[in-house]
């Protein structure tokens, strides 16, 4: 029984998010979409560093939940930012 309780504790800790609540894929997807939208707003304002930060955060969440369409969009957005900042090699790496 002791081993069972240890696994339960590990599983509970892995599933904990902010505030002690488990994060679901839907919650993480919603957060990723919000971060991506914020990145677009910063991009439209030519605030490329802030946009890059938001797109990078969204990319981490999309990778965590293996949301391929979000991953592709974030990598593309990061490539565009790198291109805008005059970093073609970095842009190509994102695009590939």
C-alpha positions in Angstrom: 0.0 0.0 0.0 2.9 2.4 0.7 4.1 2.3 -2.9 0.6 3.0 -4.1 0.4 6.2 -2.0 3.8 7.4 -3.2 2.7 7.1 -6.8 -0.5 8.9 -6.0 1.5 11.8 -4.5 3.7 11.9 -7.5 0.8 11.9 -9.9 -0.9 14.7 -7.9 2.2 16.8 -7.9 2.7 16.4 -11.6 -0.9 17.4 -12.3 -0.8 20.5 -10.1 -0.9 23.9 -11.8 -1.2 27.3 -10.3 -3.3 27.5 -7.2 -3.1 23.7 -6.7 -5.6 22.9 -9.5 -4.8 20.4 -12.2 -4.3 21.9 -15.6 -6.2 20.3 -18.4 -5.2 20.3 -22.0 -8.2 22.6 -22.7 -6.9 25.1 -20.1 -3.4 25.0 -21.5 -4.7 25.4 -25.0 -6.8 28.4 -24.0 -3.7 29.9 -22.3 -1.6 29.3 -25.4 -4.2 30.9 -27.6 -4.4 34.0 -25.3 -0.6 34.2 -25.3 -0.5 34.0 -29.0 -3.2 36.7 -29.3 -1.2 38.9 -27.0 1.9 38.3 -29.2 0.0 39.4 -32.3 -1.0 42.6 -30.5 2.6 43.4 -29.6 3.7 42.5 -33.1 1.2 45.0 -34.6 2.7 47.7 -32.3 6.2 46.7 -33.5 7.1 45.6 -30.0 9.0 42.6 -31.2 10.7 41.6 -28.0 7.4 41.5 -26.1 5.8 39.6 -29.1 8.6 37.1 -29.1 8.2 36.5 -25.4 4.5 35.8 -25.7 5.0 33.5 -28.8 7.7 31.6 -26.9 5.4 31.1 -23.9 2.6 29.9 -26.2 5.0 27.5 -27.9 6.0 25.9 -24.6 2.4 25.3 -23.8 1.5 24.0 -27.2 4.5 21.6 -27.1 3.4 20.5 -23.6 0.0 19.4 -24.9 1.3 18.4 -28.4 -1.0 20.8 -30.2 0.7 20.7 -33.6 -1.3 23.5 -35.3 -0.3 25.8 -32.4 3.3 24.8 -32.5 3.4 25.5 -36.3 1.8 28.9 -35.8 4.2 29.8 -33.0 7.3 28.7 -34.9 6.1 30.7 -37.9 5.4 33.8 -35.8 8.9 33.5 -34.1 10.4 33.2 -37.6 8.7 36.4 -38.8 9.9 38.2 -35.7 13.5 37.1 -36.3 13.1 38.2 -39.9 11.8 41.6 -38.8 14.8 42.0 -36.5 17.3 41.3 -39.2 18.2 37.7 -38.1 17.7 35.6 -41.2 19.5 32.5 -39.9 17.4 32.5 -36.8 14.3 33.0 -38.9 15.1 30.0 -41.2 15.7 27.8 -38.1 12.2 28.6 -36.9 10.7 28.1 -40.3 12.4 24.7 -40.7 
